[in-house]
Amino acid sequence: MRYDVAIIGGGVVGCAIARALSRYELEVILIEREREVGFGTSKANSGIIHAGAHAKPTELKGPLEWAGNQAWGPLHEELGFGFKRVGELIVAVEEEQLDTLEKLRQQGVDRGVPGLELWDGEQVRAEEPNVSEDIIAALWAPTAGVVNPYEATLLLAESAARNGVTITTDRTVTALSSDDEGTWRIDTEEGVAYHSRFVINAAGLHSDEVAALAGVGDFTIKPRKGEEYLLDKRLSGIVSRIIFPCPTPTTKGILVIPTVDGTIMVGPTAEDLDDKTDTSTSEAGAEQIFRSVQRLVPGISRKDVIAEFAGLRSISSTNDFIIGPTAARGFINAAGIQSPGLTASPAIAEQIVGFLDDEGLKLRERDDYEPTLPHPARFAQQPLDEQIRLAAADPRFAHLVCRCEHVTEAEVVEAIHRGAHTLDGVKFRARCGMGRCQGGFCTWRVIELLARELDLDVTEVTKCGGDSWIALEREDVADPTEVASVREEVPT
């Protein structure tokens, strides 16, 4: 099979590009190294849709941030992922930070961002009574929002696939070469090769390595780790808006984020690393985060943590997005996509489509393109009479799988049929395991449902693909000393 476009990388950027290209009469393939799309950086994203005022106008990030912001509302309507425009407050606790707020306000005004206002401390506390008395002013930006980044990525990919894009996972690209006719050969570690006229490099943390395979490796990517801490729903409503501190040259700071699903998330840290696999959390990271957020919202406590994780941002040697054609004909970068990359991803996708048009790819719109998807079932969000109707029509809606998030068997089965092949795949689509007990009660039931619906043995079900299996054959662990050694090998 020869493709018109091959996209390397199935994060939010790669999936947004795939969906944008699915509007046209093209043969497109997306190649992802993980078991499911979105299992890299995108699953650990803070989930903030930035208001549009943060990025500098001298960077690619600037115009793409605002254009991307405007695309998330229509995408939400079409695909049905969690999304709310809650707005953001960038707060000052020191007099010298007031100039930064004014600079950001003017930056946003110049870009056309509406509704930006400077509030004094009294007005901030009138709107958000649980914030600190130390806050003296804030920039209010109503266009900011929160999104479920993993759910959005999965649904972008599902929409692309329903419109003809081939999605292939568990494939690690190891070599790239092009012939005299301008066709690229893409070799993978698994022994499968693909051929395509154009290659889009959306490989995130590994985009510098992919560019080097194509002979245009003129940049590097370094990971910047951000630890995040998810708090119990007991704190739901402690703030209703995203609370930002004043930004620094390297980070937008440690935030308080009211998520789409009612929990509060705090973070991230910003630690530059060399290791592209280090997603560990740390005592030092936790101390830094809670020390910072308690200065903004004193009522937040570390005792309310129900989950902690870390993501790695892709920081390019240019400290900006690297988007566009290269010296290698037909090879186009969408690399170095750090914050505000999630916000900008729909705009990046449209820019890539424009580059392909400029490079000679014929873009004929499909007559049968379908932009919408059936919205995922959300039993817990329905009124009681609708819940009764659903359970009467389908008894699986009466079988509760996840106690914390009130997820039913019907929703888990739907998630599996829409592409979930792992525990995390179900978790990110249906929220099983995202509540207070973090899967303590529902994990085994989800394993059973995955095994039943995919015709697998329970020992074949994994957390996130690869060797992240959960259940072992009894004979494999008959000796207690073997149990200990096996546990040491189980990936966390």
C-alpha positions as CSV (number, residue, x, y, z in Angstrom):
1,M,0.0,0.0,0.0
2,R,1.3,3.4,-1.0
3,Y,0.0,6.4,0.9
4,D,-0.3,10.1,0.1
5,V,0.6,11.1,3.6
6,A,2.2,9.2,6.5
7,I,2.0,10.8,10.0
8,I,4.6,9.6,12.5
9,G,3.3,10.1,16.0
10,G,-0.2,9.6,17.5
11,G,-0.3,12.4,20.1
12,V,-2.8,15.2,20.0
13,V,-0.9,16.9,17.2
14,G,-0.6,13.8,15.0
15,C,-4.3,12.9,15.6
16,A,-5.4,16.5,14.8
17,I,-3.4,16.4,11.6
18,A,-4.9,13.0,10.7
19,R,-8.5,14.3,11.2
20,A,-7.8,17.4,9.2
21,L,-6.5,15.4,6.3
22,S,-9.5,13.0,6.5
23,R,-11.6,15.7,4.8
24,Y,-9.8,15.1,1.6
25,E,-9.6,12.3,-1.0
26,L,-6.3,11.0,0.2
27,E,-4.7,7.8,1.5
28,V,-3.4,8.7,4.9
29,I,-1.8,6.5,7.6
30,L,-0.9,7.4,11.2
31,I,2.0,5.4,12.7
32,E,2.2,5.3,16.5
33,R,4.8,3.5,18.7
34,E,2.5,2.9,21.7
35,R,-0.4,0.4,22.0
36,E,-3.0,3.2,21.6
37,V,-2.8,6.8,20.4
38,G,-2.4,9.5,23.1
39,F,-0.4,7.2,25.4
40,G,2.7,9.4,25.2
41,T,2.9,13.0,26.4
42,S,-0.8,13.7,25.5
43,K,-2.1,11.5,28.3
44,A,-0.2,13.5,30.9
45,N,-1.1,17.0,29.7
46,S,-2.5,19.5,32.1
47,G,-5.6,19.8,29.8
48,I,-5.6,23.6,29.6
49,I,-6.9,25.5,26.6
50,H,-4.9,28.7,26.9
51,A,-6.8,32.0,26.5
52,G,-4.5,33.2,23.7
53,A,-2.5,35.9,25.5
54,H,0.5,33.8,26.8
55,A,2.8,33.2,23.8
56,K,5.1,35.9,22.5
57,P,4.1,37.4,19.1
58,T,7.6,36.8,17.8
59,E,7.1,33.0,18.1
60,L,5.1,30.5,16.1
61,K,3.3,29.7,19.3
62,G,1.6,33.2,19.4
63,P,-0.8,33.1,16.4
64,L,-1.3,29.4,16.6
65,E,-2.2,29.6,20.3
66,W,-5.1,31.9,19.6
67,A,-6.2,30.2,16.4
68,G,-6.2,26.9,18.2
69,N,-8.2,28.2,21.1
70,Q,-11.0,29.2,18.8
71,A,-11.2,25.7,17.3
72,W,-11.9,23.7,20.5
73,G,-15.5,24.7,20.8
74,P,-16.5,23.4,17.4
75,L,-14.4,20.3,17.9
76,H,-16.2,19.6,21.3
77,E,-19.6,19.9,19.6
78,E,-18.6,17.5,16.8
79,L,-16.7,14.9,18.9
80,G,-18.2,15.0,22.4
81,F,-15.1,15.1,24.6
82,G,-15.1,16.9,27.9
83,F,-14.5,20.7,27.5
84,K,-15.5,23.8,29.4
85,R,-14.6,27.5,29.0
86,V,-13.9,28.2,32.7
87,G,-11.6,31.2,32.1
88,E,-8.3,31.9,33.8
89,L,-6.9,34.3,36.4
90,I,-3.2,35.1,36.2
91,V,-2.5,36.5,39.6
92,A,0.1,38.8,41.1
93,V,1.3,38.6,44.7
94,E,4.1,41.2,44.4
95,E,4.1,44.8,43.0
96,E,6.8,44.1,40.4
97,Q,4.5,41.4,38.8
98,L,1.9,44.0,37.8
99,D,3.9,45.0,34.8
100,T,3.9,41.4,33.6
101,L,0.1,41.3,33.9
102,E,-0.2,44.5,31.8
103,K,2.2,43.1,29.2
104,L,0.2,39.9,28.9
105,R,-3.0,41.9,28.6
106,Q,-1.7,44.1,25.8
107,Q,-0.2,41.0,24.1
108,G,-3.7,39.5,24.1
109,V,-5.4,42.7,22.9
110,D,-3.0,43.0,20.0
111,R,-3.9,39.4,19.1
112,G,-7.6,40.0,19.2
113,V,-8.3,38.1,22.4
114,P,-11.6,39.4,23.8
115,G,-12.7,40.1,27.4
116,L,-9.3,40.6,29.0
117,E,-9.5,42.6,32.2
118,L,-7.2,43.6,35.1
119,W,-8.8,43.0,38.5
120,D,-7.6,44.2,41.8
121,G,-7.3,41.8,44.8
122,E,-10.7,42.6,46.2
123,Q,-12.4,41.8,42.9
124,V,-10.5,38.6,42.6
125,R,-11.6,37.4,46.1
126,A,-15.2,38.5,45.3
127,E,-15.2,36.1,42.4
128,E,-13.0,33.4,43.9
129,P,-13.4,33.6,47.7
130,N,-11.0,30.8,48.5
131,V,-7.9,32.4,47.0
132,S,-5.2,34.0,49.2
133,E,-5.2,37.4,50.8
134,D,-1.7,37.8,49.3
135,I,-3.1,38.2,45.8
136,I,-3.1,41.9,44.9
137,A,-4.2,41.8,41.3
138,A,-5.0,39.4,38.4
139,L,-5.5,39.3,34.6
140,W,-8.9,37.8,33.9
141,A,-9.1,35.9,30.5
142,P,-12.6,34.4,29.9
143,T,-11.5,32.5,26.7
144,A,-9.4,29.9,28.6
145,G,-10.8,26.4,29.0
146,V,-10.2,22.9,30.3
147,V,-10.4,19.7,28.3
148,N,-9.8,16.0,28.7
149,P,-6.7,15.8,26.6
150,Y,-6.5,12.0,26.4
151,E,-10.2,11.7,25.5
152,A,-9.9,14.5,22.8
153,T,-6.9,12.7,21.3
154,L,-8.7,9.4,21.1
155,L,-11.8,10.9,19.6
156,L,-9.7,12.9,17.0
157,A,-8.2,9.6,16.0
158,E,-11.5,7.8,15.9
159,S,-13.0,10.5,13.7
160,A,-10.0,10.3,11.3
161,A,-10.4,6.5,11.1
162,R,-14.1,6.7,10.4
163,N,-13.3,9.0,7.6
164,G,-10.7,6.6,6.0
165,V,-7.4,7.2,7.8
166,T,-5.5,4.1,8.6
167,I,-4.3,4.1,12.3
168,T,-1.6,1.6,13.1
169,T,-0.1,1.2,16.6
170,D,2.7,-0.7,18.2
171,R,5.0,0.4,15.4
172,T,8.4,2.1,16.1
173,V,10.0,3.9,13.1
174,T,13.6,2.9,12.7
175,A,14.6,4.1,9.2
176,L,13.5,6.6,6.6
177,S,14.6,6.8,3.0
178,S,13.3,8.3,-0.2
179,D,13.7,7.2,-3.8
180,D,14.3,9.2,-7.0
181,E,10.6,9.5,-7.5
182,G,10.1,11.2,-4.1
183,T,8.5,8.3,-2.4
184,W,9.4,7.7,1.2
185,R,10.0,4.2,2.7
186,I,9.3,4.0,6.4
187,D,10.8,1.0,8.1
188,T,9.7,-0.1,11.6
189,E,11.2,-2.2,14.4
190,E,8.4,-4.7,13.9
191,G,9.6,-5.5,10.4
192,V,6.7,-3.7,8.6
193,A,7.5,-1.1,6.0
194,Y,5.2,1.7,4.6
195,H,5.5,3.9,1.5
196,S,4.3,7.4,1.3
197,R,4.7,10.5,-0.9
198,F,4.8,12.8,2.2
199,V,5.9,12.2,5.8
200,I,4.7,14.4,8.7
201,N,7.0,14.3,11.7
202,A,4.7,14.6,14.7
203,A,6.8,12.3,16.9
204,G,6.8,14.5,20.0
205,L,9.8,13.7,22.3
206,H,11.3,11.7,19.5
207,S,10.8,14.1,16.6
208,D,14.5,15.1,16.6
209,E,15.4,11.4,16.1
210,V,12.8,11.0,13.3
211,A,14.1,14.1,11.6
212,A,17.7,12.7,11.9
213,L,16.5,9.5,10.2
214,A,15.3,11.7,7.3
215,G,18.7,13.5,7.1
216,V,17.4,16.8,8.4
217,G,18.2,16.5,12.0
218,D,19.2,20.2,12.6
219,F,17.5,20.5,16.0
220,T,17.3,18.6,19.3
221,I,14.5,17.8,21.7
222,K,15.0,17.8,25.4
223,P,12.3,16.7,27.9
224,R,11.0,19.0,30.5
225,K,9.3,17.0,33.2
226,G,6.1,18.3,34.8
227,E,4.7,16.6,37.9
228,E,0.9,16.8,38.4
229,Y,-1.2,15.9,41.4
230,L,-4.9,15.1,41.2
231,L,-7.1,15.9,44.2
232,D,-10.2,14.3,45.6
233,K,-13.6,15.6,44.5
234,R,-14.1,16.8,48.0
235,L,-12.4,20.0,46.8
236,S,-14.7,20.5,43.8
237,G,-15.6,24.1,43.7
238,I,-12.8,25.5,45.8
239,V,-12.0,27.5,42.6
240,S,-14.1,27.8,39.5
241,R,-11.4,29.2,37.2
242,I,-7.8,28.2,36.3
243,I,-5.5,30.0,38.7
244,F,-2.1,30.9,37.2
245,P,0.8,32.6,39.0
246,C,2.7,35.2,37.1
247,P,4.8,33.3,34.4
248,T,8.6,33.1,34.3
249,P,10.8,32.8,31.2
250,T,10.8,28.9,31.4
251,T,7.3,28.1,32.7
252,K,3.8,29.4,33.1
253,G,4.1,28.3,36.7
254,I,2.3,25.9,39.0
255,L,-1.4,26.1,38.6
256,V,-4.7,25.2,40.2
257,I,-6.9,23.6,37.6
258,P,-10.6,22.8,38.0
259,T,-10.9,19.8,35.6
260,V,-13.8,19.0,33.4
261,D,-14.8,16.1,35.6
262,G,-15.0,18.0,38.9
263,T,-11.6,17.2,40.4
264,I,-8.9,19.7,41.1
265,M,-5.4,19.3,39.6
266,V,-2.3,21.1,40.7
267,G,1.0,21.4,38.9
268,P,3.1,21.1,36.9
269,T,6.7,21.4,37.9
270,A,9.3,22.3,35.2
271,E,12.5,20.1,35.4
272,D,14.8,19.9,32.4
273,L,16.1,16.4,31.8
274,D,18.2,14.3,29.4
275,D,16.2,11.1,29.9
276,K,13.1,10.9,27.6
277,T,11.6,8.0,29.7
278,D,11.7,9.5,33.2
279,T,8.1,10.1,34.2
280,S,8.7,9.5,37.9
281,T,7.2,11.8,40.6
282,S,9.2,12.9,43.6
283,E,8.9,14.2,47.1
284,A,10.7,17.3,46.1
285,G,8.3,17.9,43.3
286,A,5.3,17.4,45.6
287,E,6.7,19.8,48.1
288,Q,7.4,22.4,45.5
289,I,3.9,22.2,44.0
290,F,2.0,22.3,47.3
291,R,4.1,25.1,48.7
292,S,3.3,27.1,45.5
293,V,-0.4,26.4,45.3
294,Q,-1.1,27.0,49.0
295,R,0.2,30.5,48.5
296,L,-2.5,31.0,45.9
297,V,-5.3,28.8,47.4
298,P,-4.5,28.1,51.1
299,G,-7.3,25.5,51.5
300,I,-5.6,23.0,49.2
301,S,-4.0,20.2,51.1
302,R,-1.6,17.4,50.1
303,K,-3.8,15.0,52.1
304,D,-6.4,15.2,49.3
305,V,-4.1,13.7,46.6
306,I,-5.7,10.7,44.9
307,A,-3.2,10.3,42.0
308,E,0.1,11.7,40.9
309,F,1.9,11.5,37.5
310,A,4.4,13.3,35.4
311,G,4.5,14.2,31.7
312,L,7.4,15.2,29.5
313,R,7.2,18.3,27.4
314,S,9.1,18.4,24.1
315,I,11.5,21.4,24.4
316,S,13.2,22.1,21.1
317,S,16.7,23.7,20.8
318,T,14.9,26.7,19.2
319,N,12.5,27.0,22.2
320,D,9.6,27.3,19.7
321,F,7.5,25.1,17.6
322,I,9.3,23.7,14.5
323,I,6.7,23.5,11.8
324,G,7.1,23.3,8.0
325,P,8.8,21.7,5.0
326,T,12.5,20.7,5.2
327,A,15.4,20.3,2.8
328,A,14.2,16.7,2.4
329,R,11.5,16.8,-0.2
330,G,8.2,15.6,1.1
331,F,9.3,15.6,4.8
332,I,7.5,18.1,7.0
333,N,8.0,18.8,10.7
334,A,5.4,19.4,13.4
335,A,8.1,19.2,16.1
336,G,9.0,20.9,19.4
337,I,5.3,21.2,20.3
338,Q,5.5,22.2,23.9
339,S,3.0,24.4,25.8
340,P,0.7,25.8,24.3
341,G,0.8,22.8,22.0
342,L,-2.5,21.2,23.1
343,T,-4.2,24.5,22.6
344,A,-2.6,25.1,19.3
345,S,-3.0,21.5,17.9
346,P,-6.0,22.2,15.7
347,A,-4.3,25.2,14.2
348,I,-1.1,23.3,13.7
349,A,-3.1,20.7,11.8
350,E,-4.6,23.3,9.4
351,Q,-1.1,24.8,8.9
352,I,0.3,21.4,7.9
353,V,-2.6,20.9,5.5
354,G,-1.6,24.3,4.0
355,F,2.0,23.2,3.6
356,L,1.0,20.0,1.9
357,D,-1.1,22.1,-0.6
358,D,1.9,24.3,-1.2
359,E,4.1,21.3,-1.8
360,G,1.9,20.0,-4.6
361,L,-0.5,17.6,-2.9
362,K,-3.9,17.8,-4.5
363,L,-6.5,18.4,-1.9
364,R,-10.0,17.4,-3.2
365,E,-12.6,17.6,-0.4
366,R,-14.6,14.4,0.1
367,D,-18.3,14.4,-0.5
368,D,-18.9,11.8,2.3
369,Y,-16.8,13.4,5.0
370,E,-18.6,13.1,8.4
371,P,-17.3,15.6,11.0
372,T,-19.4,14.3,13.9
373,L,-19.1,11.2,16.1
374,P,-21.7,9.5,18.4
375,H,-21.0,11.2,21.7
376,P,-19.7,8.8,24.4
377,A,-22.3,7.6,26.9
378,R,-22.0,9.3,30.3
379,F,-24.5,7.6,32.6
380,A,-23.5,9.5,35.7
381,Q,-24.3,12.8,34.0
382,Q,-27.9,11.9,33.0
383,P,-30.9,12.8,35.1
384,L,-32.6,10.0,37.1
385,D,-35.5,9.5,34.6
386,E,-33.0,9.1,31.7
387,Q,-30.9,6.7,33.8
388,I,-34.0,4.6,34.5
389,R,-34.8,4.6,30.8
390,L,-31.3,3.5,29.8
391,A,-31.2,0.7,32.3
392,A,-34.6,-0.6,31.1
393,A,-33.5,-0.5,27.5
394,D,-30.1,-2.1,28.1
395,P,-29.5,-4.0,31.4
396,R,-25.8,-3.3,31.2
397,F,-26.5,0.3,32.2
398,A,-27.8,-1.2,35.5
399,H,-24.4,-2.9,36.2
400,L,-22.1,-0.5,38.0
401,V,-18.4,-1.2,37.2
402,C,-16.7,1.9,38.7
403,R,-18.1,3.0,42.0
404,C,-16.2,6.2,42.3
405,E,-17.1,7.6,38.9
406,H,-20.4,5.7,38.5
407,V,-19.3,4.0,35.2
408,T,-21.5,1.2,33.9
409,E,-20.8,-2.0,32.0
410,A,-22.5,-0.5,29.0
411,E,-20.0,2.4,29.0
412,V,-17.0,0.1,29.3
413,V,-18.2,-2.1,26.5
414,E,-18.8,0.9,24.3
415,A,-15.2,2.1,25.1
416,I,-13.8,-1.3,24.1
417,H,-15.8,-1.3,20.8
418,R,-14.6,2.2,20.1
419,G,-11.0,1.1,20.2
420,A,-9.9,0.5,23.8
421,H,-7.5,-2.5,24.0
422,T,-6.0,-1.9,27.4
423,L,-6.9,-0.8,31.0
424,D,-5.7,2.7,30.2
425,G,-7.7,2.7,27.0
426,V,-10.8,2.1,28.9
427,K,-9.8,4.5,31.7
428,F,-9.2,7.4,29.3
429,R,-12.5,6.8,27.4
430,A,-14.9,5.9,30.2
431,R,-13.1,7.1,33.4
432,C,-12.9,3.7,35.1
433,G,-10.1,3.9,37.7
434,M,-10.0,7.7,37.8
435,G,-11.9,8.2,41.0
436,R,-10.9,8.2,44.6
437,C,-9.9,4.5,44.9
438,Q,-7.9,4.7,41.6
439,G,-9.2,1.4,40.3
440,G,-9.1,-0.5,43.6
441,F,-12.6,-1.8,43.1
442,C,-13.1,-1.8,39.3
443,T,-9.8,-3.0,37.8
444,W,-10.6,-6.7,37.8
445,R,-14.0,-6.2,36.4
446,V,-12.6,-4.1,33.5
447,I,-10.0,-6.8,32.9
448,E,-12.8,-9.4,32.6
449,L,-14.8,-7.2,30.2
450,L,-11.7,-6.6,28.0
451,A,-11.0,-10.3,27.9
452,R,-14.7,-11.1,27.1
453,E,-15.1,-8.4,24.4
454,L,-11.7,-8.9,22.7
455,D,-11.7,-12.7,23.1
456,L,-8.5,-12.7,25.2
457,D,-7.3,-14.6,28.2
458,V,-7.2,-12.3,31.2
459,T,-3.4,-12.8,31.3
460,E,-3.2,-11.1,27.9
461,V,-4.8,-7.9,29.1
462,T,-2.3,-5.1,29.8
463,K,-2.4,-1.8,31.5
464,C,-1.0,0.1,28.5
465,G,0.4,-2.4,26.0
466,G,3.8,-4.1,25.8
467,D,4.7,-6.0,28.9
468,S,2.5,-4.1,31.3
469,W,0.4,-7.2,32.0
470,I,-1.5,-7.5,35.2
471,A,-2.6,-11.1,35.8
472,L,-0.3,-14.1,35.8
473,E,-0.9,-17.8,35.2
474,R,-1.0,-19.6,38.6
475,E,1.8,-22.0,37.7
476,D,4.1,-19.1,36.9
477,V,4.0,-17.9,40.5
478,A,3.7,-21.1,42.5
479,D,6.9,-20.5,44.3
480,P,6.7,-17.4,46.7
481,T,10.3,-16.5,45.8
482,E,9.3,-16.3,42.2
483,V,6.4,-14.0,43.0
484,A,8.8,-11.5,44.5
485,S,11.1,-11.6,41.4
486,V,8.1,-11.3,39.0
487,R,6.8,-8.3,40.9
488,E,10.1,-6.6,40.5
489,E,9.8,-6.9,36.7
490,V,6.2,-5.6,36.4
491,P,6.3,-2.1,34.9
492,T,4.4,0.5,36.9
